[in-house]
């Protein structure tokens, strides 16, 4: 019988953008096509934490970023957290992502990565990331909702990705959403159309907390824990 890990790894290997034409200046960020290391890391990570046939609750962020899941292949896991918290080696520059710092603070407060991943699977509304180049020539993250044109282009791909991920073994009574602004609004609209989940529980995005609410970080960690534990 296929394990949850087997199914996720198969999903990752087949993760190819199938939506409409992207707006000019927008590039796809797909670590599983761009980095052989990401495939190896994913193999180690999912075999370590998901080597069973248990169902999980899904948590969805926005889309992978350049310094976290966009290079390691593991959502909200930058190279530093990958090595320190998961014990998986990363070859190359040790990038740092604010969202990853916060998420692993939550995981540790929950009881550690193994305890958390036993119950939860983290992904994104759009499982592939996007980048653009600003006027100074610097590459920047770009969100699926940052332009109407991009949202329309990726919509079919997002729908297809949710259908495939639910088949991994996802509880459909509730889904957790990182981001209680545009990400929540989009996900609720999508869910109203397709009925993927019974309800959506939105939480403030990790980066928003780290950037604007840092003095109250413990309050938000407790809020996250209350939300997650209420579904176990």
N, C-alpha and C positions, 0 to 999 in steps of 0.2 A: 504493500500500500504506500502511495506517495505521502511523504511528510509535508507539513506546512512549508518547511525549508525548500523542499524539492519544487513545490509549486511557485514559490516566490522567485527562486533562481531561474526557473523556466520563463516566468513573466519578464524578468529583467533582461534575459538574453534575447527575447523577442521584442523588446521595447524599441520600436521604430516609429517615428512620427508619421502619422497617416492623415493629418488634417489638411486644411486648405493651404494655399500659398501664403507664406508669411509676409508681413509688411516689410517694406524696404528698410534695411539696416538692422533687422532682427535676426539673430542667429540661435539655432537650437543648441542646447547644452545637454549632451547625452554621454554620461561617463562610461556607460557600457559599450559604447562604440569608439570613444576617444581614448580610453585608458584601460589597457590590459590589466593594470593593477586593480582597478575597481572591480573587475570580474572576480579576481582572486580574493579580494577583501570581502566581497559579498558572499562568496562561497564559505569563507571561514566564519563570518558573522552569523549568517542564517543557520548554518549547521550547528553553531554553538548555542544559539538561543531559541531556535525554532525546529529542532529535530524531534518532532512529535506530530500527532494528528489532531491536536486540540484546536478549537476555534478561538479567534481573537476579536476584540473590539478594534475598530480602525480609528486612527487619529490622522486627520489630513491638514497639512500645511498649505502653502500657496503653490510654490514650485521650487525645485532644488536651486541652491545658490552656489556661487563660484568657489566658496571657501568651505563648504560643508558637504552635503550630499552630492553636489555637482562634481566633486573630485574623488570622494571616497566611495560613492555609490550607496551610502547608508544615510537615510534621511536624518537631518538634524545632528549629524555626527561628523565633526571636523577631525583632521588628523590627530590633534592633541587628545581629544576625548577617545578616539579610536584606540590609541595606544594606552593611555592611562586608565580608562574606565573599562575597555573591552579586551585589553590584552592582545590586540592585533597590530602587527607592525605596519607602519606606513613608510614607504621609501620616497624621499623627496622633502621639499620644504614643508615645515610643520605649520600649516595655515591655522588661523584662529577665527571662529565665527561666534558672535555674541549669542545667537539663538541656541547654538549647541551647548554653550556654557550653562545657560539657564535650564535647558531640557535635562541635562545630566545632573544638575542640582535637584531637579524634581525626581529623577530616577533614583538618586541616592537617598532622598527623603522617603521614597516609597519602599526602599529596602534593597536597592541595587538593580543593576541592569538585568540580571537573570530573573529576579522576582517580577520586574515590570514587564519585560518582553514575554513572559509566560502568559500574560493576559492581553497585551496590546501589540498592535502592528501599526507602525508609523509610515505614512505615505504623504502624498500631496494631492490637491485637487487636480493639478496637472503634473504627472510624474516625471516629465522632462522640464528642464529649465530653459531660460532664454537670457540672452545678453544683447546689449547694444553698445555703441561707442559714442561717448559724449563729444562736445565741441573741441575738447583738449586732446582727443585721441585715446581717452582712458576707457577701458572696457568696464561696463557696469551691469549689475543684475537688472533684469526686466521682468515684471510680473505679467502673467497671462491676462490680467484685467487692466493693465496700464494703457491700453488703447482698445477702442471698440473693434477695430479691424482685426487685432490679434485675437481678442476674445471670440469673435465670430469664426475665425480661421481654425482655432484649436477646439471648438465646441464638440465636433464629432469625435475627435481623438479622446477628449476627456470622458465623454459618455462611454465609449468603447473600453477605456481603461478602467472605469469603475465597474463595469460588468465583469471584466476579467478578474479584477481584484476581489470582488465579492465571492467569486468561485474558488478563491484560495482557501476559504474557510472563515469567512467574516460574519460575525453576528450582525444582523440587520435591524435589530430593535432600536439601536442608537448609534450615531457616529459623532465623534468629537472633532471640532473644527478649531484650528489655531488661527485666530484672527476674527474679531467680532465686528468688522467693518465690511469692506468690499468682499472679502473671502467668504464670510458668512452669508452675505446677501446673495452672492452667486450660487453658493452651494444650496441654499434654501430654495432658490428658484429652480435649480437643476433637479433637486429632490422632489419638488412639487410636480414637475413634469414627468419624472421617471419612477418615483416611489422607491428609490433604492433603500431608504432607511425610515424607520418609524418616526424618529425625531432627530434633530440636530442640536447638540450642546456646544455652544461656542465659548471659547476662552480667549482672553487677550493674547495676542501673538507674543511669543518669546522675545523677539527683537524689540517690540514696543515696550515691553516691561523693562528690559535691560537698558534701553536708550532713554526712556522717559519716566519710569517708575522704580528706578533702582532702589531708593530708600525703602520702598514698600515691597521689596522682592519676596520676603517671607510671607507676607499676606497673600500674594499671588501663588506661591508654592502651595500654601495651605488650601487655597481655592481649587487649584488643580487636583490636589490629592483627594479632597472631598468629592469632586466630580467623578474622578476615576473610581474611587473605592465604592461609591454609591451604586455602581453597576456590577460589582463583583458578587 
